[in-house]
Amino acid sequence: AAKAVTQRHFEKPFVLWAVDTVRAEVGPGPIAWLEDKVFGAKDTFKRTTYNLFDKQGGQSELKVENESPDEQPVATMLDDSKLDGDKSSWPPPSVPSLWKETKPGEGEWVPVDVPWLAKSPGIPAADGEKPPAYFYKTFVRPDPKRPYAELQLIAMDMRRLEINMEAGFEDPKPLTGPPGSGRLPREPEVLKRVVGTFNGAFKTTHGKYGMMVRKRVLLPPIPGGATVVVTDDHRVGLGSWPQTTDIPPDLESFRQNLDPLVEDGVANPTGRYIWGWQLAGTSVMTERTALCVTPAGHLYYGWSNEIDGPTLGKALRQAGCAYGIHLDMNPGHCGFVFTDIVDLKKKEFQLSKAHPEMGIAPDKFVRWSAKDFFYVMLRDPTPNDPSQVRW
């Protein structure tokens, strides 16, 4: 009744291997101290350089000086009860800027134009027009102290897309049984629908936040933790876990991380100031990612190569998100990859990072990943008919 399954993994990049090895030997405290010093020095150097050489008039002038979170502009989103077809909810509304002068394209959603991405089944195009895109992208500059810092946003039309998740071959560390596979599921019906992958959450050593993958619980849920859930009928939800460790029977998968970045439209509602394993009272400027949901029901993935936790929450609120969860952080761990799997056995797949500065290997989530990740699929519109009628 037992079987052995061989899992082959690529070697971990040297920098990530070195950090994990030193952390295992000396503990997380010294590594947190080193990260605080390195990222702090990098941020100081860049701010100083910008102020001396790159500052350009109006582009560095705020609309409102010394803004509080409540004074930040917020995209006007729609209530579910007011949705009326594609035009009212997709593409998303423009994101207002903090700055008197904006950069070209700032806050304006544009369709992702990757010619080899799979097309939505059953979505005809008008005469002479392309079918509507299910991915849109834009960027905002959310930090009043750093006019050069950008947050890249990728919007996902969840009427035509669905997501699921997979555990890495190292993290999360399950309480019992083997770790995850660290790669996309090998079922053909899944692979043919995959159009994107993106990073998951923190290592187990940085918080034993819960995860369940296809009904298998690796780590139990933490009450109050910010959570992404996938139900048995492939719906996706974001929210804070209730004050219980019970798991509803209709959930297929879930992943947790930290407190919410945004809840009910309020940025950082718990007042958290440590967003990651850092020294008390600090939230370093580094690469960070997040996932949030709008009142219209669409998901945004956010990535920035230099942002702190509180500013990330304000940026998601600025974009109009009702709820947001902090995902992974630090270089080498973060990124979103547009994906098309032709034949995995023959290594025929097309991959493209959503932004060239994302430091992850494009094939990380296709072939190996030490940490958990999410994958985005085209939604199958075929009715589930028990009478076996062919649609």
ABEGO torsion letter per residue (X at the ends): XBBBBBBBBBBBBAAAAAAAAAAAAAEAAAAAAAAAAAAAAAAAAAAAAAAAAABBEAAABBABBGBBAAABBBBBBBBAAABBEAAAAOBBBBBBBABABBBBGBGBBBBBBBAABBBBBGBBBBBGBBBBBABBBBBBBABAABAABBBBBBBBBAAABBBBBBBBAAOBBBABEBBBAGBBBABAAAAAABABBBBBBBBAAAEBBBBBBGGBBABBBBBGBBBBBBBAAGBBBBEBBBBBABBBAABABBBBBEBBABBGGBBGAAGBABBEBBBBGBBBBBBBBBBBBBAAGBBBBBBBABBBAAAAAAAAAAAGBABBBBBBBEBGABEBBBBBBABAAAGBBBBBBABAABABBAAAAAABBABBBBBBBBBBABBBBAAGBBX
